[in-house]
Amino acid sequence: MNLVQKAVGQGGKLAPIAIPGTFGGMNPSVFIDHDGDILVNVRVVNYILYHSENEQRFPSRWGPLAYLHPEKDQRLVTENYVVRLNSNLEVTDCAKVEMLELHQPIWEFVGLEDARLVYWDDYYLIGVRRDTTTNGVGRMEKSKVSIDKNAWTIKEISRERIEVPSQSYCEKNWMPITDKPFHFVKWHSPLEVMKAEGTMAEQVSLKQGVQPSQDQRGGSQLIRWGSVYIAITHEVDLFKNYLIQKDGIYRHRLCVYDDDLNLVGISPEPFSFLDGRIEFCVGAAEYEGDLLVSFGFQDNAAFVLRVPRAIVEDMIAEAL
Amino acid sequence: MSIEALIVDLSHDPFSPELNFQVAQAYDKEKQTASAVSFYLRTAEYGKDSHPSLVYVSLLKLAKCFEEQNDRLHTVSNCILQAVSYLPYRPEAYFWMARFHERQQNWQECYTWARMGGNQAINTPLPDDVDYHGTYCLMFERAVSAWWIGRKDESVSTFQRLLEMDIAPEYRQAVEDNLARII
């Protein structure tokens, strides 16, 4: 049973998030702010993920898994929209994030990708940017944004690119900890916590904790849930399609952490949201005792799912 | 039904071609064509052995979604070609291929696909409108393209035959406009 069926069947709710004037949104990140507003950052891209499932009998011209950008524009461009939802999870406000023009993009992946929304000393969109070098080096970036709730405008007001102590090509999917400013979970095997108050990240801890059966990748924010932290992570079962191209099936797990950010539990079995092969959760928030999780479906659709508390408690118990 | 209700239904039977198709149609109606693509494609992949009409229409709708996103001509033609090869005895995808080439001003290709489509006889109803109203649509593509490849007499006679048929008003207007230009 997928999580949407289970959650809605027990009183939860599923909300599709559409951005007017675009072809669709993806990888939404839900967050509840200090005003109690349900905010969701939605990634909008200029490409379509073409992903053939099942026996992959109807592939694109470039194979069963292809990012179909405009044919005269090879860039994969991301823009971000922040929407506000009412208590029925309907979109009441929507605006594109006005980003600062700090540089000319010099690689095909343009923009801040898979940004998670948090509030520390201000609102931040935290994602990966790969357009600052000619070979696509990826680094997490903190974009501080100002949200004018009356005019409903969202503007980036400053940006910091997070460098890492060791050499690496691409850092992405760090999971911000909502009540620990500038702290992130970077890896789960072993669990590595980073702090990045400025532009250089430093390792806070590196501990094994529970050993996941499969490498867990970010992921939603880590949020406080009673006496523990929880987050949704993903894992990928990779396979080669008939063209020997990399392909995969994404599944998720709920992770549980103690106050010292030890990984103390993880779902024994992975779950799916809607049984799509590519699904991706980058947001979680507690709302009126329930859990809101936001996920993208095949990179082409965005949803927020309200999961009743009882289900979350069962999932935590199973994880522990 | 709302997209939300359709998706909830789909969550109970996520590989159902019918439910995936309904979700795709709902997104398509809202012009959320990226979202529609995923569900039309799932309809095709999970329905290929059981729901040929849904699969066929989905492949054509995929082409339409990509066409509306602009600048994806290879993908548009690939989707139509898949429809042709999936049910080669139906005429609709031939018409789409002819119309695609007409829009690109590939006149020989347009003429060829229109002629090939005219030989396909299966016209059983499809589960959604695919812009194909009958054989006259292929005749129209043939008439338009014939003029551009040096077959003026064939073009004129085909347009004149079209005027004698029961055709949609927009086609009748286009036929009259074309005849006024070429006679």
Interface residues (C-beta under 8 A of the other chain):
Chain A: N2 V4 Q5 V8 L14 A15 P16 A18 T22 F23 G24 M26 I48 L49 Y50 H51 S52 E53 N54 E55 Q56 R57 F58 S60 R61 L68 P70 E71 K72 D73 L274 D275 G276 F297 Q298 N300 A301 F303
Chain B: I3 E4 I7 V8 L10 S11 H12 P14 F15 Y27 E30 K31 Q32 T33 A34 S35 A36 V37 S38 L41 R42 A44 E45 Y46 K48 L59 F66 Q69 N70 D71 R72 L73 H74 T75 N78 Q82
